[in-house]
């Protein structure tokens, strides 16, 4: 099982960052958990994987996120996306099927 913990930080401009940078157990970051019996769990802190989100509203009112992932200090993923309320997707001209019960 894998879990992650992100450190939130609100900025004066209203934006928000979520950062997984840490140094060890108890810090924000990525953890691998392994069951070692009915009452024991082994935990590894994954130092080599870092994730960063910057969520903000543009001057024209669009909610955006810059998302970056680094592994072994190297950039492996960089995304820049818009975030919309589900009700507004029709205004984008997007016709996606609605999820049904039991659909992830």
VOPAGU-2260 file (C-alpha; in pm, 1 decimal, decimal comma):
REM VOPAGU-2260
SITE   aa  ch    i         X         Y         Z
SITE  UNK   A    0       0,0       0,0       0,0
SITE  UNK   A    1     123,3     350,0     -78,2
SITE  UNK   A    2      28,8     672,4      93,2
SITE  UNK   A    3     135,6    1029,7      51,8
SITE  UNK   A    4     126,2    1332,6     274,5
SITE  UNK   A    5     134,1    1688,8     142,7
SITE  UNK   A    6     227,4    2008,2     327,6
SITE  UNK   A    7     -30,8    2282,3     251,4
SITE  UNK   A    8      71,3    2647,8     234,3
SITE  UNK   A    9    -162,9    2939,9     167,2
SITE  UNK   A   10      -9,4    3242,5      -5,3
SITE  UNK   A   11    -103,7    3612,9      22,3
SITE  UNK   A   12    -223,4    3612,2    -340,7
SITE  UNK   A   13    -486,6    3348,9    -254,1
SITE  UNK   A   14    -302,5    3059,5    -415,5
SITE  UNK   A   15    -227,3    2730,3    -243,0
SITE  UNK   A   16      74,0    2500,2    -265,6
SITE  UNK   A   17      82,9    2136,2    -164,3
SITE  UNK   A   18     432,8    1993,5    -128,2
SITE  UNK   A   19     550,0    1641,3     -48,1
SITE  UNK   A   20     909,7    1746,5      25,7
SITE  UNK   A   21    1031,1    1612,0     356,2
SITE  UNK   A   22    1329,6    1438,1     509,7
SITE  UNK   A   23    1195,2    1133,0     689,4
SITE  UNK   A   24     921,2     953,3     879,3
SITE  UNK   A   25     661,9    1200,4    1006,6
SITE  UNK   A   26     738,3    1459,0     737,1
SITE  UNK   A   27     528,7    1518,6     426,3
SITE  UNK   A   28     619,3    1273,5     153,1
SITE  UNK   A   29     555,5     930,0      10,0
SITE  UNK   A   30     526,9     624,1     229,4
SITE  UNK   A   31     512,8     255,2     147,0
SITE  UNK   A   32     330,8      41,9     400,5
SITE  UNK   A   33     347,0    -335,7     426,1
SITE  UNK   A   34     142,7    -552,8     659,3
SITE  UNK   A   35     368,6    -769,8     874,0
SITE  UNK   A   36      96,0    -951,5    1062,2
SITE  UNK   A   37    -239,6    -875,8    1220,8
SITE  UNK   A   38     -99,3    -594,7    1438,8
SITE  UNK   A   39     224,6    -495,6    1266,1
SITE  UNK   A   40     296,6    -266,6     972,6
SITE  UNK   A   41     633,0    -187,8     815,9
SITE  UNK   A   42     673,8     169,6     686,2
SITE  UNK   A   43     927,8     304,2     437,0
SITE  UNK   A   44     972,4     672,4     368,5
SITE  UNK   A   45    1042,3     722,1      -4,3
SITE  UNK   A   46    1291,0    1012,3     -15,9
SITE  UNK   A   47    1350,1     998,1    -390,6
SITE  UNK   A   48     993,7    1090,0    -495,7
SITE  UNK   A   49     866,7    1449,9    -460,0
SITE  UNK   A   50     538,5    1603,2    -574,8
SITE  UNK   A   51     433,7    1968,4    -585,9
SITE  UNK   A   52     100,4    2134,7    -666,1
SITE  UNK   A   53      36,6    2508,1    -709,3
SITE  UNK   A   54    -335,8    2585,7    -723,2
SITE  UNK   A   55    -442,1    2938,0    -817,1
SITE  UNK   A   56    -704,2    3148,9    -991,5
SITE  UNK   A   57    -598,9    3337,3   -1305,5
SITE  UNK   A   58    -688,6    3705,7   -1353,6
SITE  UNK   A   59    -975,6    3597,3   -1582,0
SITE  UNK   A   60   -1120,5    3374,4   -1305,5
SITE  UNK   A   61   -1004,5    3028,1   -1418,2
SITE  UNK   A   62    -894,4    2782,3   -1149,1
SITE  UNK   A   63    -561,3    2626,2   -1251,8
SITE  UNK   A   64    -301,9    2389,6   -1113,1
SITE  UNK   A   65      65,4    2341,9   -1193,0
SITE  UNK   A   66     164,7    1989,3   -1091,7
SITE  UNK   A   67     522,0    1860,5   -1091,9
SITE  UNK   A   68     675,7    1525,9    -995,1
SITE  UNK   A   69    1046,7    1461,6    -944,4
SITE  UNK   A   70    1217,1    1125,1    -898,2
SITE  UNK   A   71    1581,5    1100,6    -793,1
SITE  UNK   A   72    1594,8    1479,6    -829,7
SITE  UNK   A   73    1496,5    1466,3   -1197,2
SITE  UNK   A   74    1168,8    1602,7   -1338,6
SITE  UNK   A   75     951,4    1313,6   -1459,6
SITE  UNK   A   76     610,3    1477,7   -1495,1
SITE  UNK   A   77     487,4    1832,3   -1537,0
SITE  UNK   A   78     119,6    1913,5   -1584,8
SITE  UNK   A   79     -67,6    2242,5   -1617,8
SITE  UNK   A   80    -443,0    2209,1   -1608,2
SITE  UNK   A   81    -772,9    2388,1   -1556,8
SITE  UNK   A   82   -1018,5    2280,4   -1291,4
SITE  UNK   A   83   -1393,1    2313,8   -1354,4
SITE  UNK   A   84   -1703,5    2231,0   -1159,8
SITE  UNK   A   85   -1873,0    1926,7   -1303,8
SITE  UNK   A   86   -2184,9    2130,2   -1387,3
SITE  UNK   A   87   -1977,9    2360,1   -1613,5
SITE  UNK   A   88   -1838,3    2088,2   -1841,3
SITE  UNK   A   89   -2120,3    2133,3   -2092,9
SITE  UNK   A   90   -2014,4    2493,6   -2144,8
SITE  UNK   A   91   -1679,1    2356,2   -2260,6
SITE  UNK   A   92   -1839,8    2148,3   -2531,1
SITE  UNK   A   93   -1728,8    1830,0   -2354,8
SITE  UNK   A   94   -1973,9    1544,1   -2348,6
SITE  UNK   A   95   -1850,7    1283,8   -2103,6
SITE  UNK   A   96   -2074,5    1006,6   -1970,8
SITE  UNK   A   97   -2188,0    1054,1   -1613,1
SITE  UNK   A   98   -2041,3     796,9   -1373,8
SITE  UNK   A   99   -2282,4     532,8   -1249,0
SITE  UNK   A  100   -2294,8     368,7    -908,9
SITE  UNK   A  101   -1991,3     147,6    -857,2
SITE  UNK   A  102   -1782,9     329,3   -1119,6
SITE  UNK   A  103   -1450,6     459,8    -985,2
